[in-house]
């Protein structure tokens, strides 16, 4: 899936040391996809990152644009059911 990072997402990924390759893999092979509870244009993908001790990466993106726009990405340590 083609994607672009918003300025916000770019800054957060640098700060959180999240690689673009991890985002690409999350979009291509998500462990789970969730609807955003507040915005119908957004989707969340969850992905276990092997290089980060299988931490859960949550990528939130706008699925109504082409290419999809990554809004933010972070490691979600609250998810326990993947």
Residue, then its C-alpha position, 0 to 999 in steps of 0.5 A: x500500500x502506498x502511503x505518505x507521512x503527515x508532518x505530525x507523523x514524520x516528527x513522531x516517528x523520528x522521536x519514537x524511532x519508528x522506521x518507515x519499513x515497519x509502517x509499510x509492513x504494518x499496512x501490508x500485513x496487519x495483525x488487526x485492523x480497527x475503526x477509529x472510534x471518533x473519525x470515520x475517515x481513520x483506520x488503525x492497524x496493529x502490527x507486532x514488530x519483531x525488531x522491537x521485541x514484538x511490541x505492538x505498533x499502532x499506525x493510524x491513517x486516513x484511508x479516504x485519500x490516495x495514497x493513504x496519509x499516516x496520521x501518527x504511529x506509536x508503540x501501544x503497550x496497552x494492547x495485550x490480545x494479539 
